[in-house]
Amino acid sequence: MRALTTRLIPILVLLALLLNACAPVATPTAAQAEPTAVPPTDAPATTAPEPTTAPAAEPTTLILATTTSTADSGLLDFILPDFEQKYNAKVDVIAEGRGPVRGGRPRSAPRRCDV
């Protein structure tokens, strides 16, 4: 009896699944309303405000400490005008030898602290 039950239950479950899968799909009974066309709204006529100009600010002064080889190469003459115009800045260049620019100084030299 147990062997019959073990074989019969999976067959019944499979049969129930197959019959359920083959059943017709229910259709909705209420008809869906078609959307009504809504005319587009007109945008209100507006005029653009006049652009305002900000007063020109004083340029900021920056101090650039660099080596003499960079200053003598012409690189700063090439890039500083664009930088000064874009950022409204005035760059003062101090060209020194490699030691003073990196913070080193001869032992006998006083500390200047201006860069």
TATAWO-V906608 format. One record per residue. N is the residue number from 1. RES is the residue in three letters. SS is DSSP state (H for helix, E for strand, C for the rest). PHI is phi as a letter, one per 30 degrees, with the letter a starting at -180 (* if undefined). D_LAST is the distance of its C-alpha to the last C-alpha in Angstrom with 1 decimal. Layout:
[[N:RES:SS:PHI:D_LAST] [N:RES:SS:PHI:D_LAST]]
This chain:
[[1:MET:C:*:102.2] [2:ARG:H:d:98.6] [3:ALA:H:d:98.2] [4:LEU:H:d:99.4] [5:THR:H:d:96.9] [6:THR:H:d:94.0] [7:ARG:H:d:94.9] [8:LEU:H:d:95.8] [9:ILE:H:d:92.7] [10:PRO:H:d:90.2] [11:ILE:H:d:92.6] [12:LEU:H:d:92.9] [13:VAL:H:d:89.2] [14:LEU:H:d:88.7] [15:LEU:H:d:91.5] [16:ALA:H:d:90.0] [17:LEU:H:d:86.6] [18:LEU:H:d:88.2] [19:LEU:H:d:90.4] [20:ASN:H:d:87.5] [21:ALA:H:d:85.3] [22:CYS:C:d:88.1] [23:ALA:C:d:88.7] [24:PRO:C:d:88.1] [25:VAL:C:d:84.9] [26:ALA:C:d:85.4] [27:THR:C:c:84.6] [28:PRO:C:d:83.2] [29:THR:C:d:85.9] [30:ALA:C:d:83.9] [31:ALA:C:d:83.0] [32:GLN:C:d:79.4] [33:ALA:C:d:78.8] [34:GLU:C:d:77.3] [35:PRO:C:d:74.1] [36:THR:C:d:74.6] [37:ALA:C:d:72.7] [38:VAL:C:c:70.4] [39:PRO:C:d:69.5] [40:PRO:C:d:65.8] [41:THR:C:d:64.4] [42:ASP:C:d:62.9] [43:ALA:C:d:59.3] [44:PRO:C:d:59.0] [45:ALA:C:d:58.1] [46:THR:C:b:54.6] [47:THR:C:c:52.4] [48:ALA:C:d:48.7] [49:PRO:C:d:46.5] [50:GLU:C:d:44.7] [51:PRO:C:d:41.0] [52:THR:C:c:38.6] [53:THR:C:c:35.5] [54:ALA:C:d:32.5] [55:PRO:C:d:30.9] [56:ALA:C:d:27.8] [57:ALA:C:d:24.7] [58:GLU:C:d:21.7] [59:PRO:C:d:19.2] [60:THR:E:d:16.1] [61:THR:E:c:12.9] [62:LEU:E:c:10.3] [63:ILE:E:c:7.2] [64:LEU:E:c:8.1] [65:ALA:E:c:6.9] [66:THR:E:b:10.4] [67:THR:E:d:13.0] [68:THR:H:d:15.2] [69:SER:H:d:18.1] [70:THR:H:d:17.0] [71:ALA:H:d:16.2] [72:ASP:H:d:19.5] [73:SER:H:d:21.5] [74:GLY:C:j:21.6] [75:LEU:H:d:20.6] [76:LEU:H:d:17.8] [77:ASP:H:d:20.3] [78:PHE:H:d:22.7] [79:ILE:H:c:20.9] [80:LEU:H:d:18.5] [81:PRO:H:e:21.4] [82:ASP:H:d:23.1] [83:PHE:H:d:20.1] [84:GLU:H:d:19.4] [85:GLN:H:d:23.1] [86:LYS:H:d:23.7] [87:TYR:H:c:20.9] [88:ASN:C:h:20.9] [89:ALA:E:b:17.3] [90:LYS:E:c:15.6] [91:VAL:E:c:12.9] [92:ASP:E:c:10.7] [93:VAL:E:c:10.3] [94:ILE:E:c:8.4] [95:ALA:E:c:10.9] [96:GLU:E:b:10.9] [97:GLY:C:d:13.6] [98:ARG:H:d:14.0] [99:GLY:H:d:13.4] [100:PRO:H:d:9.8] [101:VAL:H:d:8.7] [102:ARG:C:d:10.9] [103:GLY:C:j:9.6] [104:GLY:C:d:12.5] [105:ARG:C:a:13.0] [106:PRO:C:d:16.4] [107:ARG:C:d:18.1] [108:SER:C:d:18.7] [109:ALA:C:d:15.1] [110:PRO:C:d:13.7] [111:ARG:C:d:10.6] [112:ARG:C:c:8.0] [113:CYS:C:h:5.7] [114:ASP:C:c:3.8] [115:VAL:C:b:0.0]]
